[in-house]
Amino acid sequence: MDSRHIQFRYTEAFSPEQLDQLCGLFKLAAFWAKERRTEDMLKAIAHSKPIVTAWDHDAMIGFARATSDGVFRATIWDVVIHPDYQGAGLGRRLVETLIAHPHMNKVERTYLMTTHQQRFYERIGFECNSTTTMVLYGQPMTDELLEIAEIHNSVSAS
């Protein structure tokens, strides 16, 4: 596949049409994100920097986002390429474009979570990391956390 015409863009905001394309891309190419809601994606996008999209003319064919403090840590999320475009090196270019962003290119460590694509990321330079194995799943709020959240919300409203 000749992919020289594919454009990679840093993206900060999505039009409703672009958001529809993104959700369609997830449904088509990302088993782990098929059920994501538009409102949740808007919130995730608002709290992500940088975001990279890949375009074949007006069609979004790739997406990746990261969160980063710009110095010490960054985490890559939601790397996806349309199935018709996989195998042409576009996923690699997507990740490399994300990592090259000024908010990412000097961090000490960049993390990512992947279920089935370890070899793909190893070819880019990522290494397996058995020392970062802890996770906190979404838990119901305890009374103490609810009290802290209420205090925060009342201070923010003032």
N, C-alpha and C positions, 0 to 999 in steps of 0.2 A: 504494500500500500504506500502510495506517495503521500506523505503527511506534511510536506513542506508548507502547505497553505494553512495548517492548523495554527491558530493564535492562542497564546497563553496570556492571561490578563490577571493582574491583581485587582480584586473586586472588593468593594466595601459595602455596597448596597445592591439590592436586587429589586428589579421591577416586578410587579405581579406576574408578568409573563415569564420572566427569568426564574422566579421562584417555582412556578408551575413546571418549567423544564427541569429544574433541579429535583423536585419531588418525583417527576416521571423517570429521571435518570436513576434515582435511588430504587424505585420500584422495579426497574428493569435489570439493574446491574449490581445491587447490593442487598443480599439476603438479610443482612443484619440491620437494614434501615428501611425495609419495605413499608413498615407501618408508621413511619414518622409523620407527625401532623405539621401542617404549614406553620401554625402559630409557634410550635416548638422549634422549627427550623429558623424562623425569624429571630427568636431569642438566642439560639446558638450562634447564628451568624453575627448578631450584634455584639456578642462577647468573644468573638474570634478575631485574631489578627496574627498573621495575614490569611487571606483567602485567595486561592488561585482557581480560575476557571479556564477550561480549554474549549475552543470554539471551532467548528467547521462552518464557516460563514455565519448564519444566524442560529445554528443548532449548538446547544451546550452539550459537549461530548465528554467533559471531564470536570472534576471538582476535587479540591482538597482544602482543608483548613487546619489552622493551628492555634494554640493558645501559648503565650509566652510572656515572661517578665522582661524579655529583651536582654538579659544578662546571664542568669544562672540556668534556668530551665525552660524548656519548650516541649510541647506535646503535639504530635501530628494526629489528626482525626479525619475520618471520612474520605479516604482516598478512593475515588471511583472513576473508572473509564467505561464508556459505553462498550458493550460486548463487540460490536462491529469494528471497533478501533483498537481492541486489545492485541498485543503482540507486535505492535509497531514502534515500541519505545516511548509511547506517549505518557504512560504511567510514570516512567522514570523521569521524563522531562517535567511532569507535573510536580513530583516530589522535589526535584532539584530546584525548580523555580520557587517553590515554597521556602526551601532552606536558604536560598540566596537572598531573600527579602531582608532588608536592614534590621527588622525586628527579630530575625532568627539567626542571621549569619555569624554572630559572635557568641552565642550562648554556649555555656560549658557542656550541657548535655541536652540532647533532643530525644525524647521518648516517643514511642508509638505502641499502640495495641493492635495486634492482628490475630485473626483466628486461623487463617489458612495460607497466608502469603509470606511466610518467613523467608523463603528463598528469594523472592522478589526483592525484599528489603535488604537482605544480605548482599545481593549484587550491587546495591547502591552504597553499601558500607556500614549498614546497621549490624549490630552484634546482638546475639541472645544475651539476656541479662537475667540471671536467676536470683539476683539480690533484691529486685524490686517486685515483690510478690504479694503485697498487701492491697486490699481493696475494701472500700466501704460502700456497700450497696445502699440504694435509697431506702432509708429506714423511717418508720413512723416517728414523728417528733416526740421526744420525751417532754415531760412537764418543764424540766429545766431549760431545754432548748426552746420550747414555746415561749417561756418567759423572756429569754434573751431576745428572741425575734420580735416580741411585742415591744420591748424597750427600744430596740433598734428602729422599729417602724415609727414609734411615737417621737423619737429624736429626729428622724428624717423628715417627718411631717411638720416639725416646728420651724 
